[in-house]
Amino acid sequence: MDQYIGKMLDNRYEILERIGVGGMAVVYKARCHRLNRLVAIKILKPELASDAEFRRRFQAESQAVAMLSHVNIVGVYDVCQSDGLNYIVMELIDGMTLKQYMQKRGTPLKWQEALHFISQVLRALDHAHSRGIIHRDIKPHNILVLRDGSIKVADFGIARLTSSQATLTQEAIGSVHYISPEQAKGSHIDGRSDLYSVGVMLYEMLTGRLPFEGETPVLIAIQHINSIPIQPRELNPNIPVGLEAITMKAMAPNPNQRYASAQDMLDAVTEFQKNPDAVPSDTIRIDDIEEPTRVIPVPSARELEQQQTVSDDTGPVYDEDDEYYDEGERTERIKLFGGRVKLPPIAVAVGAILLFVVGIVIFLFNVIRGAIFAPAKEYTVPNLLGYTLEELEKDPSILGDFTIEVGETVFSEEYKKDQICEQTPEADEKVKDGKGTITVTISGGTELKMIDVTGWSLDRALEMLEEEMKLKVVTEEEYSSTTEEGYIISYSPDKDTELEEGDEVTLVVSKGKENQKVTVGNYVDLGLEQVKAQLELQGLKANVKEYHSDTYAAGIVMWQSIEKGTQVDPGTTIDLQVSLGPEATQPPVTNPPVVTTDAPVKKTITVDLSDYSGTIDLKVTLGSTTVFDGKWNADEQGNFSREVTQSPGTTKRVTIYIDGDRVESYDLEF
């Protein structure tokens, strides 16, 4: 287990996991608890942190880079020292390097896509150069491609720090392909050195290959200084002429022949995009050389001597311009590489001596060059599967001369947590470059553990838990005055609980702030229209049922489902029973009853509810007229009693229903 995982730096940054290892530092994913955001932290390796001068430069350079603020530059939030550690807190980027992008997409890229990336790199460099900061290590490995297609340039200022530590025999193999000639020679550099590296990146994206290759970093660096690359259109005829010109101007060996600034090159790119068929007037072609780069053999001393001829002929002799020399005139001619020069005898003698010396020098040079620049032997890629990053760090002999780049973390049934479960290139592959990079994938293990999703959006939590961790998610909703609607309030089981695929986890999702309750009023004995208006003002709804009644006038509310004074949520529906007035008069019969002038007779219908408790559904009918139909609380309201009126001599059937069952039926005479 990495010693820093779980550690809290400055009581603020919690180290979560290791995401990368470089020559100078180890990179971790961390959470800033003060601002509740994820960050990347670069911790300086102990062997470098022990150097006081290096720590001073690390602090100064990092603080200078932290002043940069640009959408295409990885942001540096903080430069800290804590418990003997020196570290940089940076923006955490969700994406891949441009090198990985090119390998995934396959090169060459379309020129429009290449310029999409290059334009953003140039904007970043223009911002940095304007503040006196030169990158010094522009390469696809330091360009991060985000999911939306934008890029961010990383590791500004790091090359200056590593210049005193690294050599062409260590980690330079990745950088030396993009190094400028003046940087390879150790000369003074300025922002135009970064532009040369941009040109090399553009060349690689457009052609699918690097301008210079070699078996050792030294040979590649020498080519940057002395050689001319193959013209891009010879490798990919689909490249527009104008874009080839921009690329070659950026890669001019002489800095004075390149673009004066990143903004100048960006302007050239912008003009080209407006008119891709145009050819810039300032096209760079070195000495009008259009042939591909080739090795010109150096002649040996013996060959030089064989090419020397001295003419003592007395006949006419003609030079290459057909100039005639009189017969008898002694001439000495030395033929060098096909040319003819007229020289006096003493010059011939001096030349012979010089040629002899040159021959010796060339001979020694060839011997020494053969010893120093002998072809590199093949290297076998080590098998890293099953190792942890910590084990590789403790035992460098496992990697040999290779370096590693940490890729993604995946769950694995075969390998334990933190072990390397995949590598590219694969084990036992043969490579000529012993300083290559192996990209490794880390196992997340088979034992899933619950993660802290507090404050996450529901969509993000579902993507992680259901899609990535293969868990079953159940959601519940609650009101919250502190958590925004749609975000996670809490979860179960607890963080770090061991799980298996398919296990159920519960997320409590915020419904936002709870609405204020509404107090129900008394609506009985009021007109329906008046009640509806009152309910609308309160944000409540009405469900109206109408019944005939001899007691209530038509349109009057006889009963409400929710009692007065009850607190309810806005939008709650209240059932209302509304009177239709008395039932229509029965049609006349053959023998009509004797009409009397007696007044209507009143009777009381009483329902004994002493055997019931709580709220019941009660319905009482008198003939075809419904006297009552609704809820009745037997505990609070006691027995049901209702006065009814009918004409004298009338008999009506009383029927009583409780909770849907008919419990009593009898005739009531008036």
Buried (B, 14 or more C-beta within 10 A) or exposed (E): EBEBBEBEBBEBBBBBBBBBBBBBBBBBBBBBEEEEEEBBBBBBBEEBBEBEEBBEBBBBBBBBBBEBEBEBBBBBBBBBBBEEBBBBBBBBBEBBBBBBBBBEEEBBBEBEBBBBBBBBBBBBBBBBBEEEBBBBBBBBBBBBBEEEEBBBBBBBBBBBBBEEBBEBEBBBBBBBBBBBBBBBBEEEBEBBBBBBBBBBBBBBBBBBBBBBEBBBBBBBBBBBEEBBBBBBBBBBEEBBBBBBBBBBBBBBBEBEBBBEBBBBBBEBBEEBBEEEEEEBEEEBEBEEEEEEBEEEEEBEBEEBEEBBEEBEEEEEBEBEEEEEBEEEEEBBBBEBEEEBEEBEEEEBEEBBEEBEEBBEEBEEEEEEEEEEBEEBEEBEBBEBBEBBBBBBBEEEEBBEEBBBBBBEBEBBEEBBBBBBBBBBBEEEBEBEBBBBBBBBBBBBBBEBBBBEBBBBBBEEBBEBBEEEBBBEBEEEBEEBEEBEEEBBBBBEBEEEEEBEEEBEBEBBBBBBEEEEEBEBBEBBEBBBEEBBEBBEEBBBEBEEEBBBBBBBEBBBBBBBBBEEEBEBEEEBEBBBBBBBBBBEEEEEEEEEEEEEEEEEBEBEBEBEBEEBEEBBEBBBBBBEBBBBBBBBBBEEEEEBEBEBBBBEEBEBEBBBBBEEEEBEEEEBEB
